[in-house]
Amino acid sequence: MKITESAFGCTSFGTPVKQYTLENSRGVSVRLISYGAAVRSVVLPDRSGRMRDVVLGYDSIADYEAQGAYFFGAVIGRVANRIENARFTLNGKEYRLSANHEGQNCLHGGERGFDKRCWEGRADGESVRFSYSSPDGEEGFPGNLRTTVNYRLTEDDRMIIDEHAVSDKDTIVNLTNHTYFNLDGHDKGSIGDHWMQIFSDRFAESDEQCLATGNLISVEHTPFDFRRGRQIGDVIDEKHCQLLQTGGYDHSFCIRDYNGMVRQAADVYAEGSGIRMRVLTNKPAIHFYSGNFMKTIGGKQGAVYGYRGGFCLETQFLPNAMKCFLFPSIVLRKGEEYLFRTIYEFSVK
């Protein structure tokens, strides 16, 4: 495994940003940047041997800073997804957070969540480790939280992401990675013809603000049934109330037979390139976002990204968990370890 480090410019605050490239003996590579501890590219061969970059991203740190609510490739924290009314109660005390969604809810950690922070990065053996210390009260969350995210690329083309966090106070944590994939290539347009399988029997109902209500709905006889696999675009425009509210898929699925061990959550395949991606994790849920809110923007290498030009499969806990009391808890007690793994496994059919 070869790891190289290079400069990736400076933020508007003058902070240098580093880029790390991991490359295995087959020429498969992963590029990461310290801004947001983000995945900037994954380059691998298609069925004809042509190298394709299957991750959406930008060529400059200025574009990453200006991207708004796309979160390309970034680590999301302290809490992924939406927190109702930007507040929660823990140990009898109410904590008020940044209301950066609809002026009312907290989205993806607040105004300056982990995606907008410069992490400390370093090569560590055959992996790259990013660290960030979030001070007590940052974006309203309690506790000094020390977080590390470790990225490793294996010789059999697996990108392994290990997350670790510990706090000196009781707090809440729900990290995820927000990489947008297009298995035909980052510049190839709609992902509607990608075949996807999600190993889930239930998904979390959301309201008109995309907030989880606490209800879990059976996927059977709905457009959310990916148990046997289907193309993403097959029924995405059906007049189903859950699809209409979000303009497509933007929902969390409960991983079937979850037992705290690493297990397969999803399988995706692009017929055009022949590239396949399996997602495995020891988290209880996976959030599928089909790029419904994407507008025409300029991406890396002159690419133009548009509506549904990429999809995200974000492993996490179910959203809005502090208000949905039947959901698995996201409370991290003082001194306890938050320790989870996600694997993106690439191959060619």
NUBA-631443 format. One record per residue (C-alpha): residue number from 1; residue in three letters; x negated, y, z. Coordinates in steps of 0.25 Angstrom, whole numbers. Layout:
! NUBA-631443
<baro nr="NUM" rest="ALA" X="X" Y="Y" Z="Z"/>
...
***
This chain:
! NUBA-631443
<baro nr="1" rest="MET" X="0" Y="0" Z="0"/>
<baro nr="2" rest="LYS" X="-5" Y="14" Z="-4"/>
<baro nr="3" rest="ILE" X="-1" Y="26" Z="3"/>
<baro nr="4" rest="THR" X="-5" Y="40" Z="-1"/>
<baro nr="5" rest="GLU" X="-2" Y="54" Z="5"/>
<baro nr="6" rest="SER" X="-1" Y="67" Z="-3"/>
<baro nr="7" rest="ALA" X="5" Y="81" Z="-1"/>
<baro nr="8" rest="PHE" X="19" Y="84" Z="-4"/>
<baro nr="9" rest="GLY" X="19" Y="99" Z="-2"/>
<baro nr="10" rest="CYS" X="24" Y="107" Z="10"/>
<baro nr="11" rest="THR" X="37" Y="110" Z="16"/>
<baro nr="12" rest="SER" X="43" Y="124" Z="16"/>
<baro nr="13" rest="PHE" X="38" Y="125" Z="30"/>
<baro nr="14" rest="GLY" X="24" Y="122" Z="26"/>
<baro nr="15" rest="THR" X="23" Y="108" Z="31"/>
<baro nr="16" rest="PRO" X="15" Y="98" Z="22"/>
<baro nr="17" rest="VAL" X="23" Y="86" Z="16"/>
<baro nr="18" rest="LYS" X="15" Y="73" Z="13"/>
<baro nr="19" rest="GLN" X="19" Y="63" Z="3"/>
<baro nr="20" rest="TYR" X="15" Y="48" Z="5"/>
<baro nr="21" rest="THR" X="15" Y="38" Z="-6"/>
<baro nr="22" rest="LEU" X="16" Y="23" Z="-3"/>
<baro nr="23" rest="GLU" X="13" Y="13" Z="-15"/>
<baro nr="24" rest="ASN" X="12" Y="-2" Z="-15"/>
<baro nr="25" rest="SER" X="4" Y="-11" Z="-24"/>
<baro nr="26" rest="ARG" X="15" Y="-12" Z="-34"/>
<baro nr="27" rest="GLY" X="16" Y="3" Z="-36"/>
<baro nr="28" rest="VAL" X="28" Y="6" Z="-28"/>
<baro nr="29" rest="SER" X="28" Y="19" Z="-21"/>
<baro nr="30" rest="VAL" X="35" Y="27" Z="-10"/>
<baro nr="31" rest="ARG" X="33" Y="42" Z="-8"/>
<baro nr="32" rest="LEU" X="36" Y="49" Z="5"/>
<baro nr="33" rest="ILE" X="35" Y="63" Z="10"/>
<baro nr="34" rest="SER" X="34" Y="68" Z="24"/>
<baro nr="35" rest="TYR" X="45" Y="78" Z="22"/>
<baro nr="36" rest="GLY" X="57" Y="70" Z="27"/>
<baro nr="37" rest="ALA" X="48" Y="57" Z="27"/>
<baro nr="38" rest="ALA" X="55" Y="56" Z="14"/>
<baro nr="39" rest="VAL" X="54" Y="45" Z="3"/>
<baro nr="40" rest="ARG" X="50" Y="53" Z="-10"/>
<baro nr="41" rest="SER" X="49" Y="41" Z="-20"/>
<baro nr="42" rest="VAL" X="49" Y="26" Z="-22"/>
<baro nr="43" rest="VAL" X="43" Y="22" Z="-35"/>
<baro nr="44" rest="LEU" X="44" Y="7" Z="-39"/>
<baro nr="45" rest="PRO" X="45" Y="-1" Z="-52"/>
<baro nr="46" rest="ASP" X="58" Y="-4" Z="-59"/>
<baro nr="47" rest="ARG" X="61" Y="-17" Z="-66"/>
<baro nr="48" rest="SER" X="52" Y="-13" Z="-78"/>
<baro nr="49" rest="GLY" X="41" Y="-8" Z="-69"/>
<baro nr="50" rest="ARG" X="43" Y="7" Z="-71"/>
<baro nr="51" rest="MET" X="41" Y="14" Z="-58"/>
<baro nr="52" rest="ARG" X="53" Y="22" Z="-53"/>
<baro nr="53" rest="ASP" X="54" Y="32" Z="-42"/>
<baro nr="54" rest="VAL" X="68" Y="28" Z="-35"/>
<baro nr="55" rest="VAL" X="68" Y="39" Z="-25"/>
<baro nr="56" rest="LEU" X="74" Y="53" Z="-27"/>
<baro nr="57" rest="GLY" X="65" Y="65" Z="-22"/>
<baro nr="58" rest="TYR" X="58" Y="78" Z="-25"/>
<baro nr="59" rest="ASP" X="44" Y="82" Z="-29"/>
<baro nr="60" rest="SER" X="42" Y="93" Z="-19"/>
<baro nr="61" rest="ILE" X="44" Y="96" Z="-4"/>
<baro nr="62" rest="ALA" X="51" Y="108" Z="-8"/>
<baro nr="63" rest="ASP" X="62" Y="100" Z="-15"/>
<baro nr="64" rest="TYR" X="63" Y="91" Z="-3"/>
<baro nr="65" rest="GLU" X="65" Y="103" Z="6"/>
<baro nr="66" rest="ALA" X="76" Y="109" Z="-3"/>
<baro nr="67" rest="GLN" X="84" Y="96" Z="-5"/>
<baro nr="68" rest="GLY" X="95" Y="99" Z="5"/>
<baro nr="69" rest="ALA" X="103" Y="87" Z="9"/>
<baro nr="70" rest="TYR" X="97" Y="76" Z="-1"/>
<baro nr="71" rest="PHE" X="86" Y="71" Z="9"/>
<baro nr="72" rest="PHE" X="78" Y="64" Z="-2"/>
<baro nr="73" rest="GLY" X="70" Y="53" Z="4"/>
<baro nr="74" rest="ALA" X="70" Y="58" Z="18"/>
<baro nr="75" rest="VAL" X="71" Y="52" Z="32"/>
<baro nr="76" rest="ILE" X="84" Y="57" Z="38"/>
<baro nr="77" rest="GLY" X="85" Y="60" Z="53"/>
<baro nr="78" rest="ARG" X="87" Y="61" Z="64"/>
<baro nr="79" rest="VAL" X="101" Y="56" Z="60"/>
<baro nr="80" rest="ALA" X="105" Y="52" Z="46"/>
<baro nr="81" rest="ASN" X="118" Y="56" Z="40"/>
<baro nr="82" rest="ARG" X="128" Y="65" Z="47"/>
<baro nr="83" rest="ILE" X="131" Y="68" Z="61"/>
<baro nr="84" rest="GLU" X="145" Y="73" Z="63"/>
<baro nr="85" rest="ASN" X="146" Y="88" Z="68"/>
<baro nr="86" rest="ALA" X="131" Y="88" Z="70"/>
<baro nr="87" rest="ARG" X="132" Y="83" Z="84"/>
<baro nr="88" rest="PHE" X="131" Y="71" Z="93"/>
<baro nr="89" rest="THR" X="132" Y="67" Z="107"/>
<baro nr="90" rest="LEU" X="121" Y="59" Z="114"/>
<baro nr="91" rest="ASN" X="121" Y="56" Z="129"/>
<baro nr="92" rest="GLY" X="132" Y="66" Z="131"/>
<baro nr="93" rest="LYS" X="125" Y="77" Z="125"/>
<baro nr="94" rest="GLU" X="129" Y="83" Z="111"/>
<baro nr="95" rest="TYR" X="118" Y="87" Z="101"/>
<baro nr="96" rest="ARG" X="121" Y="97" Z="90"/>
<baro nr="97" rest="LEU" X="114" Y="94" Z="77"/>
<baro nr="98" rest="SER" X="112" Y="102" Z="64"/>
<baro nr="99" rest="ALA" X="125" Y="103" Z="56"/>
<baro nr="100" rest="ASN" X="119" Y="102" Z="42"/>
<baro nr="101" rest="HIS" X="130" Y="94" Z="35"/>
<baro nr="102" rest="GLU" X="143" Y="101" Z="32"/>
<baro nr="103" rest="GLY" X="139" Y="112" Z="43"/>
<baro nr="104" rest="GLN" X="144" Y="102" Z="53"/>
<baro nr="105" rest="ASN" X="137" Y="88" Z="53"/>
<baro nr="106" rest="CYS" X="122" Y="84" Z="54"/>
<baro nr="107" rest="LEU" X="116" Y="78" Z="42"/>
<baro nr="108" rest="HIS" X="103" Y="69" Z="41"/>
<baro nr="109" rest="GLY" X="97" Y="75" Z="54"/>
<baro nr="110" rest="GLY" X="101" Y="90" Z="52"/>
<baro nr="111" rest="GLU" X="96" Y="102" Z="45"/>
<baro nr="112" rest="ARG" X="81" Y="97" Z="46"/>
<baro nr="113" rest="GLY" X="82" Y="83" Z="48"/>
<baro nr="114" rest="PHE" X="70" Y="73" Z="46"/>
<baro nr="115" rest="ASP" X="72" Y="74" Z="31"/>
<baro nr="116" rest="LYS" X="67" Y="89" Z="32"/>
<baro nr="117" rest="ARG" X="55" Y="86" Z="42"/>
<baro nr="118" rest="CYS" X="41" Y="84" Z="38"/>
<baro nr="119" rest="TRP" X="36" Y="71" Z="44"/>
<baro nr="120" rest="GLU" X="22" Y="67" Z="48"/>
<baro nr="121" rest="GLY" X="18" Y="56" Z="38"/>
<baro nr="122" rest="ARG" X="6" Y="46" Z="38"/>
<baro nr="123" rest="ALA" X="2" Y="34" Z="31"/>
<baro nr="124" rest="ASP" X="3" Y="22" Z="41"/>
<baro nr="125" rest="GLY" X="-3" Y="9" Z="35"/>
<baro nr="126" rest="GLU" X="6" Y="6" Z="23"/>
<baro nr="127" rest="SER" X="17" Y="15" Z="27"/>
<baro nr="128" rest="VAL" X="20" Y="30" Z="29"/>
<baro nr="129" rest="ARG" X="25" Y="35" Z="42"/>
<baro nr="130" rest="PHE" X="32" Y="48" Z="44"/>
<baro nr="131" rest="SER" X="34" Y="54" Z="58"/>
<baro nr="132" rest="TYR" X="43" Y="65" Z="63"/>
<baro nr="133" rest="SER" X="46" Y="70" Z="77"/>
<baro nr="134" rest="SER" X="60" Y="77" Z="78"/>
<baro nr="135" rest="PRO" X="60" Y="86" Z="91"/>
<baro nr="136" rest="ASP" X="71" Y="86" Z="101"/>
<baro nr="137" rest="GLY" X="83" Y="94" Z="96"/>
<baro nr="138" rest="GLU" X="79" Y="94" Z="81"/>
<baro nr="139" rest="GLU" X="91" Y="96" Z="73"/>
<baro nr="140" rest="GLY" X="99" Y="94" Z="86"/>
<baro nr="141" rest="PHE" X="94" Y="80" Z="89"/>
<baro nr="142" rest="PRO" X="89" Y="76" Z="103"/>
<baro nr="143" rest="GLY" X="75" Y="70" Z="106"/>
<baro nr="144" rest="ASN" X="61" Y="71" Z="100"/>
<baro nr="145" rest="LEU" X="62" Y="60" Z="90"/>
<baro nr="146" rest="ARG" X="50" Y="54" Z="84"/>
<baro nr="147" rest="THR" X="53" Y="47" Z="70"/>
<baro nr="148" rest="THR" X="44" Y="39" Z="61"/>
<baro nr="149" rest="VAL" X="47" Y="34" Z="47"/>
<baro nr="150" rest="ASN" X="38" Y="24" Z="41"/>
<baro nr="151" rest="TYR" X="38" Y="21" Z="26"/>
<baro nr="152" rest="ARG" X="32" Y="8" Z="20"/>
<baro nr="153" rest="LEU" X="31" Y="3" Z="6"/>
<baro nr="154" rest="THR" X="29" Y="-12" Z="5"/>
<baro nr="155" rest="GLU" X="22" Y="-20" Z="-6"/>
<baro nr="156" rest="ASP" X="36" Y="-26" Z="-9"/>
<baro nr="157" rest="ASP" X="42" Y="-12" Z="-12"/>
<baro nr="158" rest="ARG" X="49" Y="-10" Z="1"/>
<baro nr="159" rest="MET" X="50" Y="4" Z="7"/>
<baro nr="160" rest="ILE" X="51" Y="2" Z="22"/>
<baro nr="161" rest="ILE" X="56" Y="14" Z="31"/>
<baro nr="162" rest="ASP" X="54" Y="12" Z="46"/>
<baro nr="163" rest="GLU" X="60" Y="23" Z="55"/>
<baro nr="164" rest="HIS" X="56" Y="25" Z="70"/>
<baro nr="165" rest="ALA" X="61" Y="36" Z="80"/>
<baro nr="166" rest="VAL" X="60" Y="38" Z="95"/>
<baro nr="167" rest="SER" X="66" Y="49" Z="103"/>
<baro nr="168" rest="ASP" X="63" Y="55" Z="117"/>
<baro nr="169" rest="LYS" X="78" Y="57" Z="119"/>
<baro nr="170" rest="ASP" X="90" Y="50" Z="115"/>
<baro nr="171" rest="THR" X="94" Y="55" Z="101"/>
<baro nr="172" rest="ILE" X="100" Y="50" Z="88"/>
<baro nr="173" rest="VAL" X="93" Y="44" Z="76"/>
<baro nr="174" rest="ASN" X="97" Y="39" Z="62"/>
<baro nr="175" rest="LEU" X="86" Y="40" Z="52"/>
<baro nr="176" rest="THR" X="87" Y="36" Z="37"/>
<baro nr="177" rest="ASN" X="80" Y="38" Z="24"/>
<baro nr="178" rest="HIS" X="87" Y="46" Z="13"/>
<baro nr="179" rest="THR" X="80" Y="42" Z="1"/>
<baro nr="180" rest="TYR" X="88" Y="43" Z="-12"/>
<baro nr="181" rest="PHE" X="85" Y="31" Z="-22"/>
<baro nr="182" rest="ASN" X="88" Y="29" Z="-37"/>
<baro nr="183" rest="LEU" X="83" Y="15" Z="-41"/>
<baro nr="184" rest="ASP" X="83" Y="19" Z="-55"/>
<baro nr="185" rest="GLY" X="73" Y="31" Z="-52"/>
<baro nr="186" rest="HIS" X="75" Y="44" Z="-44"/>
<baro nr="187" rest="ASP" X="78" Y="51" Z="-57"/>
<baro nr="188" rest="LYS" X="88" Y="42" Z="-64"/>
<baro nr="189" rest="GLY" X="101" Y="48" Z="-59"/>
<baro nr="190" rest="SER" X="113" Y="41" Z="-53"/>
<baro nr="191" rest="ILE" X="112" Y="29" Z="-44"/>
<baro nr="192" rest="GLY" X="126" Y="25" Z="-47"/>
<baro nr="193" rest="ASP" X="122" Y="12" Z="-55"/>
<baro nr="194" rest="HIS" X="113" Y="7" Z="-43"/>
<baro nr="195" rest="TRP" X="118" Y="-6" Z="-38"/>
<baro nr="196" rest="MET" X="119" Y="-6" Z="-23"/>
<baro nr="197" rest="GLN" X="122" Y="-16" Z="-12"/>
<baro nr="198" rest="ILE" X="124" Y="-11" Z="3"/>
<baro nr="199" rest="PHE" X="125" Y="-22" Z="13"/>
<baro nr="200" rest="SER" X="136" Y="-16" Z="21"/>
<baro nr="201" rest="ASP" X="151" Y="-19" Z="24"/>
<baro nr="202" rest="ARG" X="155" Y="-6" Z="31"/>
<baro nr="203" rest="PHE" X="151" Y="9" Z="28"/>
<baro nr="204" rest="ALA" X="153" Y="21" Z="37"/>
<baro nr="205" rest="GLU" X="165" Y="30" Z="34"/>
<baro nr="206" rest="SER" X="162" Y="45" Z="32"/>
<baro nr="207" rest="ASP" X="171" Y="57" Z="32"/>
<baro nr="208" rest="GLU" X="172" Y="69" Z="23"/>
<baro nr="209" rest="GLN" X="159" Y="74" Z="29"/>
<baro nr="210" rest="CYS" X="152" Y="61" Z="27"/>
<baro nr="211" rest="LEU" X="152" Y="59" Z="42"/>
<baro nr="212" rest="ALA" X="153" Y="44" Z="46"/>
<baro nr="213" rest="THR" X="167" Y="43" Z="53"/>
<baro nr="214" rest="GLY" X="163" Y="30" Z="61"/>
<baro nr="215" rest="ASN" X="171" Y="21" Z="53"/>
<baro nr="216" rest="LEU" X="165" Y="9" Z="46"/>
<baro nr="217" rest="ILE" X="172" Y="5" Z="33"/>
<baro nr="218" rest="SER" X="172" Y="-8" Z="26"/>
<baro nr="219" rest="VAL" X="165" Y="-7" Z="12"/>
<baro nr="220" rest="GLU" X="175" Y="-18" Z="7"/>
<baro nr="221" rest="HIS" X="184" Y="-13" Z="-5"/>
<baro nr="222" rest="THR" X="177" Y="1" Z="-5"/>
<baro nr="223" rest="PRO" X="166" Y="7" Z="-13"/>
<baro nr="224" rest="PHE" X="157" Y="5" Z="-2"/>
<baro nr="225" rest="ASP" X="156" Y="-10" Z="-4"/>
<baro nr="226" rest="PHE" X="141" Y="-12" Z="-9"/>
<baro nr="227" rest="ARG" X="140" Y="-26" Z="-2"/>
<baro nr="228" rest="ARG" X="139" Y="-33" Z="-15"/>
<baro nr="229" rest="GLY" X="132" Y="-22" Z="-23"/>
<baro nr="230" rest="ARG" X="138" Y="-12" Z="-33"/>
<baro nr="231" rest="GLN" X="133" Y="0" Z="-41"/>
<baro nr="232" rest="ILE" X="133" Y="13" Z="-33"/>
<baro nr="233" rest="GLY" X="142" Y="20" Z="-43"/>
<baro nr="234" rest="ASP" X="152" Y="9" Z="-44"/>
<baro nr="235" rest="VAL" X="162" Y="15" Z="-35"/>
<baro nr="236" rest="ILE" X="155" Y="27" Z="-30"/>
<baro nr="237" rest="ASP" X="166" Y="37" Z="-36"/>
<baro nr="238" rest="GLU" X="178" Y="29" Z="-31"/>
<baro nr="239" rest="LYS" X="189" Y="37" Z="-24"/>
<baro nr="240" rest="HIS" X="185" Y="31" Z="-10"/>
<baro nr="241" rest="CYS" X="186" Y="41" Z="1"/>
<baro nr="242" rest="GLN" X="172" Y="38" Z="7"/>
<baro nr="243" rest="LEU" X="166" Y="40" Z="-7"/>
<baro nr="244" rest="LEU" X="174" Y="53" Z="-10"/>
<baro nr="245" rest="GLN" X="169" Y="60" Z="3"/>
<baro nr="246" rest="THR" X="155" Y="58" Z="0"/>
<baro nr="247" rest="GLY" X="155" Y="58" Z="-15"/>
<baro nr="248" rest="GLY" X="149" Y="43" Z="-16"/>
<baro nr="249" rest="TYR" X="142" Y="35" Z="-6"/>
<baro nr="250" rest="ASP" X="136" Y="42" Z="7"/>
<baro nr="251" rest="HIS" X="140" Y="31" Z="17"/>
<baro nr="252" rest="SER" X="133" Y="22" Z="28"/>
<baro nr="253" rest="PHE" X="135" Y="7" Z="27"/>
<baro nr="254" rest="CYS" X="133" Y="-2" Z="39"/>
<baro nr="255" rest="ILE" X="123" Y="-13" Z="35"/>
<baro nr="256" rest="ARG" X="129" Y="-27" Z="36"/>
<baro nr="257" rest="ASP" X="125" Y="-36" Z="47"/>
<baro nr="258" rest="TYR" X="116" Y="-25" Z="54"/>
<baro nr="259" rest="ASN" X="108" Y="-31" Z="65"/>
<baro nr="260" rest="GLY" X="97" Y="-21" Z="67"/>
<baro nr="261" rest="MET" X="87" Y="-29" Z="57"/>
<baro nr="262" rest="VAL" X="83" Y="-25" Z="44"/>
<baro nr="263" rest="ARG" X="93" Y="-29" Z="33"/>
<baro nr="264" rest="GLN" X="97" Y="-26" Z="19"/>
<baro nr="265" rest="ALA" X="106" Y="-14" Z="18"/>
<baro nr="266" rest="ALA" X="107" Y="-11" Z="3"/>
<baro nr="267" rest="ASP" X="102" Y="-15" Z="-11"/>
<baro nr="268" rest="VAL" X="101" Y="-6" Z="-23"/>
<baro nr="269" rest="TYR" X="98" Y="-9" Z="-37"/>
<baro nr="270" rest="ALA" X="96" Y="0" Z="-50"/>
<baro nr="271" rest="GLU" X="99" Y="-8" Z="-63"/>
<baro nr="272" rest="GLY" X="91" Y="2" Z="-71"/>
<baro nr="273" rest="SER" X="78" Y="1" Z="-64"/>
<baro nr="274" rest="GLY" X="80" Y="-13" Z="-58"/>
<baro nr="275" rest="ILE" X="75" Y="-7" Z="-44"/>
<baro nr="276" rest="ARG" X="82" Y="-13" Z="-32"/>
<baro nr="277" rest="MET" X="81" Y="-7" Z="-18"/>
<baro nr="278" rest="ARG" X="85" Y="-15" Z="-5"/>
<baro nr="279" rest="VAL" X="88" Y="-7" Z="8"/>
<baro nr="280" rest="LEU" X="85" Y="-14" Z="21"/>
<baro nr="281" rest="THR" X="86" Y="-8" Z="35"/>
<baro nr="282" rest="ASN" X="88" Y="-11" Z="50"/>
<baro nr="283" rest="LYS" X="98" Y="1" Z="51"/>
<baro nr="284" rest="PRO" X="113" Y="-2" Z="52"/>
<baro nr="285" rest="ALA" X="118" Y="7" Z="40"/>
<baro nr="286" rest="ILE" X="114" Y="12" Z="27"/>
<baro nr="287" rest="HIS" X="119" Y="25" Z="21"/>
<baro nr="288" rest="PHE" X="121" Y="25" Z="6"/>
<baro nr="289" rest="TYR" X="121" Y="38" Z="-1"/>
<baro nr="290" rest="SER" X="124" Y="39" Z="-16"/>
<baro nr="291" rest="GLY" X="119" Y="53" Z="-19"/>
<baro nr="292" rest="ASN" X="133" Y="59" Z="-20"/>
<baro nr="293" rest="PHE" X="128" Y="73" Z="-15"/>
<baro nr="294" rest="MET" X="116" Y="74" Z="-25"/>
<baro nr="295" rest="LYS" X="116" Y="86" Z="-34"/>
<baro nr="296" rest="THR" X="107" Y="88" Z="-46"/>
<baro nr="297" rest="ILE" X="93" Y="91" Z="-40"/>
<baro nr="298" rest="GLY" X="79" Y="90" Z="-45"/>
<baro nr="299" rest="GLY" X="71" Y="78" Z="-40"/>
<baro nr="300" rest="LYS" X="56" Y="73" Z="-41"/>
<baro nr="301" rest="GLN" X="49" Y="72" Z="-55"/>
<baro nr="302" rest="GLY" X="59" Y="81" Z="-62"/>
<baro nr="303" rest="ALA" X="71" Y="71" Z="-58"/>
<baro nr="304" rest="VAL" X="85" Y="77" Z="-57"/>
<baro nr="305" rest="TYR" X="93" Y="70" Z="-46"/>
<baro nr="306" rest="GLY" X="108" Y="71" Z="-47"/>
<baro nr="307" rest="TYR" X="121" Y="66" Z="-41"/>
<baro nr="308" rest="ARG" X="120" Y="52" Z="-36"/>
<baro nr="309" rest="GLY" X="105" Y="51" Z="-41"/>
<baro nr="310" rest="GLY" X="101" Y="43" Z="-29"/>
<baro nr="311" rest="PHE" X="106" Y="35" Z="-17"/>
<baro nr="312" rest="CYS" X="102" Y="33" Z="-3"/>
<baro nr="313" rest="LEU" X="102" Y="21" Z="6"/>
<baro nr="314" rest="GLU" X="100" Y="27" Z="20"/>
<baro nr="315" rest="THR" X="98" Y="16" Z="31"/>
<baro nr="316" rest="GLN" X="103" Y="22" Z="44"/>
<baro nr="317" rest="PHE" X="113" Y="21" Z="56"/>
<baro nr="318" rest="LEU" X="128" Y="25" Z="53"/>
<baro nr="319" rest="PRO" X="130" Y="40" Z="52"/>
<baro nr="320" rest="ASN" X="137" Y="49" Z="62"/>
<baro nr="321" rest="ALA" X="134" Y="38" Z="72"/>
<baro nr="322" rest="MET" X="135" Y="47" Z="84"/>
<baro nr="323" rest="LYS" X="150" Y="50" Z="81"/>
<baro nr="324" rest="CYS" X="153" Y="36" Z="76"/>
<baro nr="325" rest="PHE" X="151" Y="28" Z="89"/>
<baro nr="326" rest="LEU" X="153" Y="14" Z="82"/>
<baro nr="327" rest="PHE" X="141" Y="16" Z="73"/>
<baro nr="328" rest="PRO" X="127" Y="11" Z="78"/>
<baro nr="329" rest="SER" X="121" Y="21" Z="87"/>
<baro nr="330" rest="ILE" X="110" Y="31" Z="82"/>
<baro nr="331" rest="VAL" X="106" Y="35" Z="96"/>
<baro nr="332" rest="LEU" X="91" Y="33" Z="99"/>
<baro nr="333" rest="ARG" X="88" Y="33" Z="114"/>
<baro nr="334" rest="LYS" X="76" Y="40" Z="120"/>
<baro nr="335" rest="GLY" X="63" Y="31" Z="117"/>
<baro nr="336" rest="GLU" X="70" Y="21" Z="108"/>
<baro nr="337" rest="GLU" X="65" Y="18" Z="94"/>
<baro nr="338" rest="TYR" X="73" Y="20" Z="82"/>
<baro nr="339" rest="LEU" X="67" Y="10" Z="72"/>
<baro nr="340" rest="PHE" X="73" Y="6" Z="59"/>
<baro nr="341" rest="ARG" X="68" Y="1" Z="45"/>
<baro nr="342" rest="THR" X="73" Y="3" Z="31"/>
<baro nr="343" rest="ILE" X="68" Y="-4" Z="19"/>
<baro nr="344" rest="TYR" X="70" Y="0" Z="4"/>
<baro nr="345" rest="GLU" X="66" Y="-12" Z="-4"/>
<baro nr="346" rest="PHE" X="63" Y="-10" Z="-19"/>
<baro nr="347" rest="SER" X="63" Y="-21" Z="-30"/>
<baro nr="348" rest="VAL" X="66" Y="-23" Z="-44"/>
<baro nr="349" rest="LYS" X="77" Y="-32" Z="-50"/>
***
